[in-house]
Structures are given as C-alpha cells and as structure tokens.
C-alpha cells in the first residue's frame, strides 16, 4: 500500500517540480544580462525554497486543521488585504505589495487560496442549502468581499481570478447551472456589445441553444432572457462612445487590433506575438532568443514570460509546459471525482479552476486572444507570492492524497 501511496503522490509532485524548474530557467533567461538579473533570479530561487518549505508544512500537517480553522484563515486573508491598502507599496499604479526586508509580498495571492478554503468549508456544511437564497448570498459574499478589497488596490486581473472559482464550486455543491445562465447571459451579451455586432449575434444564438438544451419546457422564458440581453448588447454596441471613457475604448481597440498603436498601448502584444512566432518548432535555444535577450518586451519575466519559453524552446517546449499544467489540473480534477470528502473535493475544484483560469488568461493575452490585464502564469512568472501560494495548494492536495484512506476515496 505504501508503494502505491508514493506513486500516487508523483502525479502531483512531478508536474509541479517540472513547472518550477521551467519557471526558474525562464526567469533566468528573461533577466539574463540585465543589471538586476542575478538579484531577480536568486530572489525567485529563494521563494521557490520558501515554497517547498510551505508545501512541506501543508503536506505533514493534520489534514483536519485546514477545515477546522477555515474561517480564521479567511479572516487573516481579509486582514492582510486591509493592511496592504493602508501600508502597501505602490508599484505600477497598484497598491498590491507589502515590503518585507528586501522582498515584496502580494497578500492577494494568498487570500485567493484562503477564500477557496472558507467557501469549501461553508458549502460542505450539512446546514448549508445552496438552493436557499440566504446561503447563496453568504457564499457569494465570501468571494466578493476580498475581490472588492483587491479592486480597491486597484488590480483588475487579480480581481477577476478571485471570482473564477465561484461558479465551479457552487455548481459542484448542487446549485442549478440553469440559474447561473439566467444571470450570466444578459451580462455576457452586454459585454459582447463592446466588440462588434457579429460577436453579439453569435453569442446570443449560442446562449439560446444552451438554454433550450438545459430546460426545454421554458422556451418562452429563455427567449425573453436572451432577447432582453441581446437588446442590452445592441444598445451597448450602438452607444459605446457614450458608455465608455476614451482610454477604455482604446484598450478594446488595441485588443482587437494591436497595430492601431504599435509603439504605445499595442507594443507589448505585438512584440509577444513576434517572440512566440519566431521560436518555430524547436526554438532558438536557451539564452538565444533575440526578442528575449534584447528586452523587446518590458519586464518580460512577469506576465509575458510565456514568450520567453515559446521563443527559446519553441513549439515543443511550449507544448511541454502546457502538458505539465494539464497533468496537474487533470490530477486535481481526478481527485475531485474520486474523493468522498465534501470539503476536500470542493477545495480541490476551486484550486483547479483558479489554476486553469490563470493559465488560460495569461497565455491568451500573450498570443492576442485576450486583453492584457496583468495575470501571472502560475509557477513560471517571477513573483514569490504566487509561487508560494500555488505550492501550498499542491502541498495540501498531496496531504489529502496521502490521507485518502482516512478522508475517503
């Protein structure tokens, strides 16, 4: 049994170790030759060591401790967000960091993990009825309060990721997906109106089809919801210049066409595409990427670090990176399906959705299919807060896997 146990843990440990190693190499290459290259690489290495220690603590601790203290952990996360608003360090227009000696720490990364834990505790409680509006409001507030505090920093990217695990967790807890669509579809159609009429019509048709597949007997009801949302989207499309400010319209235009401002707002997006495309199949080789080594992308070791991997390791290296993410996510999802403990499966589902959201948004914005909103690539981007928080979650997942006989598989 012990041999199987160790082999079982490798499904979590191996992809995580591979991602950390690729991240360290990417950070080293992205900062190579700069005045702060040694400092940034060794800081990231130090954070990786700290992450291993934190993950080890999560792995060896009593697995019941997290559930028993979920609300205290959540309260600590909220307190950290308040502290950063009062005493935080402002970087690039955002007050998201707290200075600790020579290191800067971003509390919002840990708070996302703490919020998942608290939501999982509440949703797994026998007294919680997710179909009850009062209980639904409570669990939504658990996510919206930290998201609101993060928005005050202001940090739109982290705010969006902080909301990404709400739907998967409440659906897994038993909430009807149909009612989520009732709320989401009109909003989605309104947002589609900011882009163009074709996208609006396409999304409206897809929404109506999904409505019908979910609840065939309420066709008139579905038609009213979709039609109302479509009308809102049409008005949004028609009067975008009235609804949005000029700089907000500029961001949408740059997302749709980076060449509209190649030396300004669209610069990073264009250079990212050039770097990724120039990598080819096999890449230019480690430390040999021209876009990377000549610093065409500012601060490329953070949100645009995927460009470094794609240019120097090529399509094959990028595929390996994506496979490592996929292996980790699939293992977490497999545990969600296999585990019999309600709290654990909800928590793992929340983390899996958060991980996948980060990967999709980060890589999506580097290849130009999503707006640039500043979301790091887990385990890869430079930044100790994100690295430690993700390693802690993997450590917890390994703890649950180790104690599967007691938890229930």
C-alpha positions as CSV (number, residue, x, y, z in Angstrom):
1,X,0.0,0.0,0.0
2,X,2.8,2.4,0.8
3,X,4.4,2.0,-2.6
4,X,1.1,2.9,-4.3
5,X,0.8,5.8,-2.0
6,X,4.2,7.2,-3.1
7,X,3.4,6.6,-6.7
8,X,0.1,8.3,-6.3
9,X,1.8,11.4,-5.0
10,X,4.1,11.6,-8.1
11,X,1.1,12.6,-10.2
12,X,1.0,15.9,-8.2
13,X,4.7,16.2,-7.4
14,X,6.2,15.5,-10.9
15,X,4.3,18.2,-12.9
16,X,4.7,20.7,-10.1
17,X,8.5,20.1,-10.0
18,X,8.7,20.4,-13.8
19,X,6.8,23.7,-13.8
20,X,9.0,25.2,-11.0
21,X,12.2,24.2,-12.9
22,X,10.9,25.6,-16.2
23,X,9.9,28.8,-14.3
24,X,13.4,29.2,-12.8
25,X,15.0,28.7,-16.2
26,X,12.6,31.2,-17.9
27,X,13.2,33.8,-15.2
28,X,17.0,33.4,-15.5
29,X,16.8,33.8,-19.3
30,X,14.4,36.7,-19.2
31,X,16.7,38.6,-16.8
32,X,20.0,37.5,-18.3
33,X,22.4,40.3,-18.9
34,X,20.3,43.0,-17.1
35,X,21.7,44.8,-14.1
36,X,19.2,43.1,-11.8
37,X,19.4,39.6,-13.4
38,X,21.3,37.9,-10.5
39,X,19.1,39.6,-7.9
40,X,15.8,38.6,-9.6
41,X,16.8,35.0,-10.2
42,X,18.1,34.4,-6.7
43,X,15.0,36.1,-5.2
44,X,12.9,33.7,-7.3
45,X,15.1,30.8,-6.2
46,X,14.7,31.9,-2.6
47,X,10.9,32.0,-3.0
48,X,11.0,28.5,-4.5
49,X,12.8,27.2,-1.4
50,X,10.3,29.0,0.8
51,X,7.5,27.4,-1.3
52,X,9.0,24.0,-0.8
53,X,9.1,24.6,3.0
54,X,5.5,25.9,3.0
55,X,4.3,22.9,0.8
56,X,6.1,20.5,3.2
57,X,4.2,22.1,6.2
58,X,0.9,21.6,4.3
59,X,1.9,18.0,3.5
60,X,2.8,16.9,7.0
61,X,0.1,18.9,9.0
62,X,-3.1,17.3,10.2
63,X,-5.4,17.4,7.2
64,X,-8.3,18.3,9.5
65,X,-6.6,21.5,10.7
66,X,-7.5,23.4,7.5
67,X,-11.2,22.7,7.7
68,X,-11.4,23.3,11.5
69,X,-9.8,26.8,11.1
70,X,-11.1,27.7,7.7
71,X,-12.9,30.9,8.8
72,X,-9.9,32.1,10.9
73,X,-7.7,31.6,7.9
74,X,-10.2,33.5,5.7
75,X,-10.3,36.4,8.3
76,X,-6.5,36.5,8.2
77,X,-6.6,36.9,4.5
78,X,-9.0,39.8,4.7
79,X,-6.9,41.4,7.3
80,X,-3.9,41.2,5.0
81,X,-5.8,42.9,2.2
82,X,-6.7,45.8,4.6
83,X,-3.1,46.0,5.7
84,X,-1.9,46.3,2.1
85,X,-4.3,49.1,1.4
86,X,-3.1,51.1,4.4
87,X,0.6,50.3,4.4
88,X,1.2,48.8,1.0
89,X,3.8,49.7,-1.6
90,X,2.6,51.3,-4.8
91,X,4.1,49.6,-7.9
92,X,2.9,50.4,-11.5
93,X,-0.1,52.3,-10.1
94,X,-1.3,49.4,-7.8
95,X,-1.0,49.2,-4.1
96,X,-0.8,45.4,-4.0
97,X,2.5,44.7,-2.2
98,X,3.9,44.8,1.3
99,X,7.6,45.3,1.7
100,X,9.4,42.7,4.0
101,X,13.1,43.5,4.0
102,X,14.4,43.1,0.5
103,X,11.3,41.2,-0.6
104,X,7.9,42.4,-1.7
105,X,4.9,40.3,-0.8
106,X,1.5,40.3,-2.5
107,X,-1.2,39.2,0.0
108,X,-3.9,38.9,-2.6
109,X,-2.3,35.7,-3.9
110,X,-2.6,34.0,-0.6
111,X,-6.1,35.4,0.0
112,X,-7.4,33.6,-3.1
113,X,-6.4,30.3,-1.5
114,X,-7.9,31.3,1.8
115,X,-11.1,32.2,0.2
116,X,-11.4,28.9,-1.6
117,X,-10.8,27.1,1.8
118,X,-13.6,29.2,3.5
119,X,-16.0,28.7,0.7
120,X,-15.4,24.9,0.7
121,X,-16.0,24.8,4.4
122,X,-19.2,26.7,4.2
123,X,-20.5,24.7,1.2
124,X,-19.6,21.4,2.8
125,X,-21.5,22.2,6.0
126,X,-24.6,20.0,6.5
127,X,-26.6,23.1,7.4
128,X,-25.8,24.9,4.2
129,X,-28.5,24.7,1.5
130,X,-27.1,26.2,-1.7
131,X,-30.6,26.4,-3.1
132,X,-31.5,28.8,-0.3
133,X,-31.1,32.5,-1.3
134,X,-29.6,33.4,2.1
135,X,-26.9,30.7,1.9
136,X,-26.2,31.6,-1.7
137,X,-25.8,35.2,-0.7
138,X,-23.4,34.3,2.1
139,X,-21.1,32.2,-0.1
140,X,-21.1,34.9,-2.9
141,X,-20.2,37.5,-0.2
142,X,-17.2,35.3,0.8
143,X,-15.7,35.8,-2.7
144,X,-17.0,39.3,-3.4
145,X,-15.6,40.9,-0.2
146,X,-11.9,40.0,-0.9
147,X,-12.5,40.7,-4.6
148,X,-13.8,44.2,-3.7
149,X,-10.8,44.9,-1.5
150,X,-8.4,43.8,-4.3
151,X,-10.3,46.0,-6.7
152,X,-9.5,49.0,-4.4
153,X,-5.8,48.4,-5.0
154,X,-6.7,48.5,-7.9
155,X,-5.9,45.2,-9.5
156,X,-8.4,44.1,-12.2
157,X,-6.6,40.9,-13.2
158,X,-6.4,39.5,-9.7
159,X,-10.0,40.6,-9.0
160,X,-11.2,38.5,-12.0
161,X,-9.2,35.5,-11.0
162,X,-10.6,35.8,-7.4
163,X,-14.1,35.4,-8.9
164,X,-13.2,32.5,-11.2
165,X,-13.8,29.7,-8.8
166,X,-17.3,30.8,-7.7
167,X,-19.3,29.0,-10.4
168,X,-17.4,25.6,-10.3
169,X,-17.7,25.4,-6.5
170,X,-21.4,26.3,-6.2
171,X,-22.3,24.1,-9.1
172,X,-20.4,21.2,-7.5
173,X,-22.2,22.0,-4.3
174,X,-25.5,21.4,-6.0
175,X,-26.6,24.8,-7.4
176,X,-28.5,24.6,-10.7
177,X,-26.4,25.7,-13.7
178,X,-29.6,27.0,-15.4
179,X,-30.0,29.8,-12.9
180,X,-26.4,30.8,-13.3
181,X,-27.0,31.2,-17.0
182,X,-30.0,33.4,-16.2
183,X,-27.6,35.9,-14.6
184,X,-24.6,35.5,-16.8
185,X,-26.2,35.5,-20.3
186,X,-27.6,39.1,-20.2
187,X,-24.3,40.4,-18.8
188,X,-22.2,38.4,-21.4
189,X,-24.3,39.8,-24.2
190,X,-23.9,43.3,-22.9
191,X,-20.1,42.8,-22.8
192,X,-20.2,41.4,-26.3
193,X,-21.8,44.6,-27.4
194,X,-18.5,46.4,-26.7
195,X,-16.8,44.5,-29.5
196,X,-18.9,44.1,-32.7
197,X,-22.3,43.1,-34.0
198,X,-21.2,39.7,-35.3
199,X,-19.9,38.6,-31.9
200,X,-23.1,39.8,-30.3
201,X,-25.3,37.8,-32.6
202,X,-23.2,34.7,-32.4
203,X,-23.1,34.7,-28.6
204,X,-26.9,35.3,-28.5
205,X,-27.6,32.3,-30.7
206,X,-25.2,30.0,-28.7
207,X,-26.8,31.2,-25.4
208,X,-30.3,30.4,-26.7
209,X,-29.3,26.9,-27.8
210,X,-27.7,26.2,-24.4
211,X,-30.8,27.5,-22.6
212,X,-33.0,25.2,-24.7
213,X,-30.8,22.2,-24.0
214,X,-30.9,22.8,-20.3
215,X,-34.6,23.5,-19.9
216,X,-36.7,22.7,-23.0
217,X,-40.1,23.4,-21.3
218,X,-39.3,27.0,-20.5
219,X,-38.6,28.2,-24.1
220,X,-40.6,31.4,-23.8
221,X,-38.8,32.3,-20.6
222,X,-35.4,31.6,-22.2
223,X,-36.4,33.6,-25.3
224,X,-37.3,36.6,-23.1
225,X,-33.9,36.4,-21.2
226,X,-31.8,36.1,-24.3
227,X,-33.8,38.7,-26.2
228,X,-33.5,41.2,-23.3
229,X,-29.8,40.5,-23.1
230,X,-29.4,40.9,-26.8
231,X,-31.3,44.3,-26.7
232,X,-28.9,45.5,-24.0
233,X,-25.9,44.3,-26.0
234,X,-27.3,46.0,-29.1
235,X,-27.7,49.3,-27.2
236,X,-24.1,48.9,-25.8
237,X,-22.7,48.3,-29.3
238,X,-24.6,51.3,-30.6
239,X,-23.6,53.8,-27.8
240,X,-20.2,52.5,-26.8
241,X,-18.7,56.0,-27.0
242,X,-21.3,57.2,-24.5
243,X,-20.9,54.3,-22.1
244,X,-17.1,54.1,-22.0
245,X,-14.4,56.7,-21.5
246,X,-11.8,57.3,-24.3
247,X,-9.0,55.3,-22.6
248,X,-11.3,52.3,-22.1
249,X,-12.3,52.4,-25.7
250,X,-8.6,52.5,-26.6
251,X,-8.0,49.3,-24.7
252,X,-10.7,47.4,-26.5
253,X,-9.4,48.7,-29.9
254,X,-5.9,47.6,-29.0
255,X,-7.1,44.2,-28.0
256,X,-8.9,43.8,-31.4
257,X,-6.1,45.4,-33.4
258,X,-2.7,45.9,-31.7
259,X,-1.3,47.5,-34.8
260,X,-3.6,50.6,-34.1
261,X,-0.9,51.8,-31.7
262,X,2.3,49.7,-32.3
263,X,4.6,51.9,-30.3
264,X,2.2,52.6,-27.4
265,X,-0.6,50.5,-26.0
266,X,-0.2,47.7,-28.5
267,X,3.6,47.4,-28.2
268,X,3.7,44.5,-25.7
269,X,1.0,42.5,-27.5
270,X,2.8,42.8,-30.9
271,X,6.2,42.0,-29.5
272,X,4.8,39.0,-27.7
273,X,3.4,37.6,-30.9
274,X,6.7,38.2,-32.7
275,X,8.6,36.3,-30.0
276,X,6.2,33.4,-29.9
277,X,6.2,33.0,-33.7
278,X,10.0,33.3,-34.1
279,X,10.5,30.3,-31.8
280,X,9.3,27.9,-34.5
281,X,9.2,24.2,-33.8
282,X,12.4,23.7,-31.8
283,X,13.1,27.2,-30.5
284,X,16.2,29.4,-30.8
285,X,17.9,27.7,-27.8
286,X,18.2,28.6,-24.1
287,X,19.6,32.2,-23.8
288,X,19.5,32.6,-27.6
289,X,16.1,34.3,-28.1
290,X,16.6,37.7,-29.7
291,X,13.3,39.2,-28.6
292,X,14.1,37.9,-25.1
293,X,17.7,38.8,-24.8
294,X,17.4,42.3,-26.4
295,X,14.5,43.2,-24.0
296,X,11.9,44.0,-26.6
297,X,9.2,43.2,-24.0
298,X,9.5,45.3,-20.8
299,X,9.5,43.2,-17.6
300,X,9.1,40.0,-19.6
301,X,9.9,37.9,-16.6
302,X,6.4,38.7,-15.1
303,X,3.2,38.5,-17.1
304,X,4.8,37.9,-20.5
305,X,7.1,35.1,-19.5
306,X,5.4,32.6,-21.8
307,X,7.0,34.5,-24.7
308,X,10.5,33.5,-23.3
309,X,9.5,29.8,-23.2
310,X,8.0,29.9,-26.7
311,X,10.9,31.8,-28.3
312,X,13.7,29.9,-26.8
313,X,12.2,26.4,-26.5
314,X,9.8,26.7,-29.5
315,X,6.5,24.8,-30.1
316,X,7.9,21.7,-28.4
317,X,8.9,23.5,-25.2
318,X,5.6,25.4,-25.1
319,X,3.7,22.1,-25.6
320,X,5.7,20.5,-22.7
321,X,4.8,23.5,-20.5
322,X,1.1,23.1,-21.3
323,X,1.2,19.4,-20.8
324,X,2.6,19.9,-17.3
325,X,-0.2,22.3,-16.5
326,X,-2.7,19.8,-18.0
327,X,-1.3,16.9,-16.0
328,X,-1.5,18.9,-12.7
329,X,-5.1,20.1,-13.4
330,X,-6.3,16.7,-14.5
331,X,-4.9,15.1,-11.4
332,X,-6.7,17.6,-9.2
333,X,-9.9,17.1,-11.2
334,X,-9.5,13.3,-10.9
335,X,-9.2,13.7,-7.1
336,X,-12.4,15.8,-7.1
337,X,-14.2,12.9,-8.8
338,X,-12.6,10.1,-6.7
339,X,-12.7,11.7,-3.2
340,X,-15.7,11.2,-0.9
341,X,-15.0,14.1,1.4
342,X,-17.2,17.1,0.5
343,X,-14.9,19.7,1.9
344,X,-11.8,18.4,0.1
345,X,-13.4,17.9,-3.2
346,X,-14.9,21.5,-3.2
347,X,-11.5,22.9,-2.2
348,X,-9.6,21.0,-4.9
349,X,-12.3,22.0,-7.5
350,X,-11.8,25.6,-6.5
351,X,-8.0,25.4,-6.9
352,X,-8.2,23.6,-10.2
353,X,-10.5,26.3,-11.7
354,X,-8.2,29.0,-10.3
355,X,-5.1,27.4,-11.8
356,X,-6.8,26.9,-15.2
357,X,-8.1,30.4,-15.2
358,X,-4.6,31.8,-14.7
359,X,-3.2,29.7,-17.4
360,X,-5.9,30.5,-20.0
361,X,-5.8,34.2,-19.3
362,X,-2.1,34.6,-19.2
363,X,-1.3,32.6,-22.3
364,X,-4.4,34.0,-24.0
365,X,-3.2,37.6,-23.6
366,X,0.3,36.8,-24.8
367,X,-1.0,35.3,-28.0
368,X,-3.5,38.1,-28.5
369,X,-6.8,36.3,-27.9
370,X,-7.5,38.1,-24.6
371,X,-6.9,41.7,-23.3
372,X,-3.7,42.4,-21.4
373,X,-4.9,42.6,-17.7
374,X,-1.9,41.5,-15.7
375,X,-2.3,37.9,-14.6
376,X,0.8,35.8,-13.8
377,X,1.5,32.4,-15.2
378,X,1.5,30.0,-12.1
379,X,4.9,28.6,-11.1
380,X,6.5,30.3,-14.1
381,X,6.2,34.1,-13.8
382,X,8.5,35.9,-11.5
383,X,6.9,36.6,-8.1
384,X,7.2,34.8,-4.8
385,X,3.6,35.4,-3.6
386,X,2.1,33.5,-6.5
387,X,4.7,30.8,-6.3
388,X,4.4,30.1,-2.6
389,X,0.6,30.2,-2.7
390,X,0.4,27.7,-5.5
391,X,3.0,25.4,-3.9
392,X,1.0,25.5,-0.7
393,X,-2.1,24.4,-2.5
394,X,-0.3,21.5,-4.1
395,X,1.1,20.6,-0.7
396,X,-2.4,20.4,0.6
397,X,-3.5,18.3,-2.3
398,X,-0.7,15.9,-1.6
399,X,-1.7,15.8,2.1
400,X,-5.2,14.8,1.1
401,X,-3.9,12.2,-1.3
402,X,-1.6,10.8,1.4
403,X,-4.5,10.5,3.9
404,X,-7.0,9.2,1.4
405,X,-7.9,6.1,3.5
406,X,-9.0,8.4,6.3
407,X,-10.6,11.1,4.2
408,X,-12.4,8.6,1.9
409,X,-11.6,7.5,-1.6
